[in-house]
Amino acid sequence: MRLTLDKEVRERFPDLKLALVEVRGVVVKKQAEGLNELKQEVLSWVRENYRLETLKDVPIFRLYRDFFWRLNIDPTKIRPASEALVRRVLQGKTLPNINTVVDAYNLASIKTGVPLAVFDAEKLKGDLMMRFARKGEEFLGIGMKEAITLKGGELVISDEEKLIAIYPYRDSDEAKVTESTTNILVVSCGVPGVDAERLRDAAKTAVDFIGRFCGGAPGDIILVGGA
């Protein structure tokens, strides 16, 4: 499965990179032994390394916030996923429990500071494209009750039939991971200023955490984009 950046995206964001890896043969469950222990380990690490009052100025989170502003997204209202998860921990809120894949990659996002997306690979049709949305396209994100109509110009990822993400903060309901999922595509979502090694590390961490509780055979990590 390939992901290509449209010419307009490459011209506007020449330093934008992503890392992708497919994992086949995962077993997704509601819960798994040992996952809560990993969660507590990561949460303790967050409390030791971050402070709520200075979180927005942490360099990795600042890069994503700056990118959101460039996309005309207010990051104080729609936060980058990794920052939002860390913020929940520091506020004493619980993390959502979805399933073993989602819970594991959320922990990887917290630990690395990089937003991650994971799609059910069998629900993706053909190759993927990052592009700017066309006016009037519809998108149903995870947790949405009904589809929204895009204004045009939003940064999106599509397969050959549909939109699968508004990048880099909302994934589609149609391609989400469920307990019937067996093959997944992990996307380490970069923005300008985030180097390739950090994206690879985030993808490796996600594969490691997912593998502990869901098994599966990962392929090679593929880097996409960049000057």
N, C-alpha and C positions, 0 to 999 in steps of 0.2 A: 504494500500500500504506500503510495507516494503522497506527499503534501508539497504543493507548489505555491510560492508567493506571487500574486499577480504583479504585473509590471508597475502599476500605479502604487502599490504597497511598497515595492522595492525602491521606487524613486523617492517616496516620501519618508520611508524609514529604512535607509540602507544598512543600518546596524542591527536591525531586528532579526533575532535568531530564535529558533525553537529546537527542542530535542524530542525525538519520537522513539518509542520502542513498543513492539508488539509482544504480548505474552499469551501463549496458547495453552489451553488445558487447565484454566483456573477452576477452582471449586469455590463458589461464593455461598456463604452462609450468613445467617442473621448475626451470629456471634461465634467466637472461637476462643478456646482456652489459650491464655497467655496474652491476648490482645489488650485486656484491661491493664495488665502489668506494664506493657509497653506504653500504653497511654499515660499511666501515672509517672513513668520515667520521663517521658517527653514533657509533661506538664510541670514537673519539678524543674527540669532544665529551663523551661520558659521563665519560671518565677525567679530563677537564679540569674538569668541573663538579660531580662528586659524590665523596664519600668513603664507604666502606663503613660505617665506624663511626658516621656521623651520618645515614645514609640514611633511617632510620625517622622522623627528625624533620624532614625536608624537608616544608614545608607541604602540597604537593599529595598526597604519599604519606600524610601524617598524616590527611588528610580521609578517604581510602579506608580506612585502618586503623580509624579511629573508627567508620565506617559498618559495617564488618565486625563489630565488637564489638556494635553495636546489633542485628545479625542473628544474634547468638550464634555467630559464626564467629571462630575464633582466627586473627588475621592473622599470627601467628608460625609457624603450621602450614600455612595456606592463604593465600598472599600475594596481594594485588592484582596483576593481570597486569603492569601497567607497572613496578611496583616489583620484581617477580620478575625481569623481563627485565634491568633495570638492575643488579640484584644479581648476576646471572649474569656480566655484563660485568666488574664490579668484582672478582669472584672469579676472573677469568681463564678462565671456562668459555666454550665455544662456544655460539652461538645455534643453535637448530634450523633446518634447511633443509627446508621443507615443499614450497612451490611459490611462484611469483612473487607471487601476491596475498597469501598469508599472510606471507611473508618481508617484503614491503613494508609491510604494515600493522603488523607487529611493530616495525619501525623507526620508524614514525610514533608508535606508543604510547610507545616509549622516548624519543623526542625531545620529546613533549608532556607526558608524565607521566600521560596519560589512558588507561585501559584501553579497547580497541576490540574489537568483535565484527564479523565479516563472515560473512554467510550466503549460500548459493546461493539466489537469489530464486525460482528455478523450483521449489525444493523446499518453499517456504512456501505454505501453503494459506489463502487469505483474509487477513483483517486480523489484526494481532497485539495481544496484551493482556499488560500486566504486572500480575501478581496474586500473591496468596499461594497456595502449593500446597495441594492437598487431600491428606489422609492416604491413602496407598496408591498415589498416582500413581507411575508408573515413568519413569525418565530414563536414557538411555544417552548419556554424554558422550564427547567425542573422547578416544581413548586408553583408554577403559574396555573391559574384556573382556566384561562383562555389565552389564545395567541394574541400577540401584539403586532401591529402593522408598523414596519420600520419607515423612518423618514427618508432614508437614503444617506449613504456616507458613513454609516456605522462600519466598524471593522469586524468582519465575520469570517467564519470558516464554513465552507459548504462541501458536501459530497456532490455526486453527479445528479442528485435529485432534490436535495433539501439543505437548509441551513442546519448546522449541528452545534454552532456556538456563536455567541456575540463575544468577541475576543477583548480582553482575556478574563471575563468575569462571570459569564452565564452560559451553561451548557444546555443542550436541548433535551427535552423530556423523551423524545423518540429514540435517542441513542444512549440513554442512561444505562448504567450497570444494574442488573437485578440478580436475584438468586438463580435465575435460569441462564445467566451469561456464562460462556465457557472460554471465549477469546476476547482479549481487550487490547485497546490501543492507549498507551500512556503518552501524554503530551506535557512536556515541561515548557511552560509558557514564558518566553523571554520578552524583554522590552529593550530598547536602546540603552546601552550601558551595562547590561548584564552579560558577562562573558560566557563563552562556550563551556568552559570547565565547570562553572557553577550550574549551568543547565544540565550538563551530563551528570553531575553529582546528584542533582535533584531527581533525575530519572532513575539513577542507580539506587538511590535511597528508597524511592517509591517501589521499585521492583523488589528490593530486599524485604521491605515491610510487607508487601503483598504476598511475596513468596513464603514468608514464615507462616501465614495463616490460610493461604488459598492455593499454594503450590503453583504449578504452571511452568512452562518452559519459555524464558525470554529470548528474543532475537537480539540482534545488534542494535545499539543506540545510534540513531541517525540524526545528524545535525542538519538543519534546514535554514537557509537565509544567511544574512551577514554579508558584509562588503567583500 
